[in-house]
Amino acid sequence: MSADEAPVFVDTNVLVYAYDHSAGEKYDRARFLLDQLWSDMGGHLSIQVLQEFYVTVTQKVRKPLDSEAAAGIVRDLSYWRIHVPVADDVVGAIDLQQRYETSFWDAMILWSAHQLGCSIVWSEDMSEGQDFDGVRVFNPFRD
């Protein structure tokens, strides 16, 4: 599924793989996908994703990035369309969480994608193919 087919929201795990050289094939696939989004200027994220990305690549991967390098990546990603949630967005995510019985953090990702007009979320962590009020999850690492 390419970025030109529909607006795409990128979950944290896809971003992390794109900067984690130890991720093997997932690194290669994530780099390809992000390069595609950069060339199309089709990437969509949220503040939550940027925060999770920074913490993960500086603290949780096998070979962490230094904070300066990670901050530079976050700066670059800020050129994408970014959802900056307000209190009403938290309430909307709570509604999604309750209706779909998902984690709050996943519901917040889905809500942010919806707010940005995305019909697809690239994520390895959510139920692939499930439709959440018009936002469908697609695992870009699955064959």
C-alpha positions in Angstrom: 0.0 0.0 0.0 1.6 3.2 -1.1 1.4 6.7 0.2 -0.3 8.0 -2.9 -3.3 5.6 -2.5 -4.6 7.3 0.7 -3.4 9.6 3.4 -1.2 7.6 5.7 -0.6 8.0 9.4 2.7 6.4 10.6 2.8 4.7 14.0 5.8 4.9 16.2 7.1 1.3 15.5 7.5 2.0 11.8 9.5 5.2 12.5 11.7 3.4 15.0 12.5 0.6 12.6 13.5 3.2 10.0 16.3 4.4 12.3 17.2 1.2 14.0 20.0 -0.4 11.9 19.7 -3.6 14.0 16.1 -4.2 12.8 17.3 -6.1 9.7 14.6 -6.5 7.0 12.2 -4.3 9.0 14.8 -1.5 8.8 15.0 -1.9 5.0 11.2 -1.9 4.6 10.7 1.0 6.9 13.4 3.1 5.2 11.8 2.4 1.8 8.3 3.4 3.1 9.6 6.6 4.8 11.5 7.5 1.7 8.3 7.2 -0.3 6.5 9.4 2.2 9.2 12.0 2.0 9.1 12.1 -1.7 5.3 12.4 -1.8 5.3 14.7 1.3 2.5 12.3 2.4 3.6 11.6 6.0 1.2 12.2 8.9 2.1 11.9 12.6 1.1 13.1 16.0 2.9 14.6 18.9 2.4 11.3 20.7 4.3 9.5 17.9 7.2 12.0 18.0 7.5 11.6 21.8 7.4 7.8 21.7 9.9 7.8 18.8 12.4 10.0 20.7 12.2 7.9 23.9 12.4 4.6 22.0 15.4 5.4 19.7 17.4 7.0 22.6 16.6 4.4 25.3 15.0 1.2 24.1 16.7 0.0 20.9 19.8 -2.2 20.8 22.0 0.6 19.6 20.4 3.9 20.8 20.8 7.1 19.0 22.3 10.0 20.9 19.8 12.7 21.9 21.1 15.2 19.4 20.7 12.9 16.5 17.2 11.9 17.6 16.2 15.5 18.1 17.4 16.2 14.6 15.1 13.5 13.2 12.2 14.8 15.2 12.9 18.3 13.8 12.9 16.8 10.3 9.7 14.9 10.9 8.0 18.1 12.0 7.7 19.0 8.3 5.1 16.3 8.0 1.4 16.9 8.9 1.3 16.7 12.7 -1.8 16.3 14.9 -1.4 18.3 18.1 -4.2 17.0 20.4 -6.2 19.1 22.8 -8.6 18.0 25.6 -11.5 17.2 23.2 -9.1 14.8 21.3 -8.5 12.9 24.5 -12.2 12.5 25.0 -12.6 11.3 21.4 -9.9 8.7 21.9 -11.6 7.6 25.1 -14.7 7.0 23.1 -12.8 5.0 20.5 -11.1 3.0 23.3 -14.4 2.0 24.8 -16.2 1.2 21.6 -13.4 -0.9 20.1 -11.9 -2.2 23.4 -8.4 -1.2 22.4 -5.6 0.4 24.5 -6.0 4.1 25.1 -2.7 4.8 23.4 -3.7 3.0 20.3 -7.0 4.8 20.4 -5.2 8.1 20.6 -3.2 7.1 17.5 -6.3 6.2 15.6 -8.1 9.4 16.7 -5.1 11.5 15.6 -5.2 9.7 12.2 -8.9 10.4 11.8 -8.4 14.1 12.7 -5.8 14.4 10.0 -8.1 12.8 7.4 -6.0 9.6 7.1 -7.8 6.4 6.1 -4.7 4.2 6.8 -2.5 3.8 9.8 0.8 1.9 9.2 1.4 -0.1 12.4 2.8 -3.4 13.4 1.1 -3.3 16.8 -2.6 -3.1 16.0 -5.1 -5.5 14.5 -4.3 -5.5 10.8 -7.3 -4.8 8.5 -9.6 -3.6 11.3 -11.6 -0.5 10.5 -11.9 2.1 13.3 -14.5 4.6 12.2 -13.0 4.8 8.7 -9.4 4.4 9.7 -7.9 1.0 8.7 -4.8 -0.5 10.1 -2.2 -1.9 7.7 0.9 -3.8 8.8 3.6 -2.8 6.3 5.9 -5.6 7.4 3.5 -8.4 6.6 4.0 -10.2 3.3 
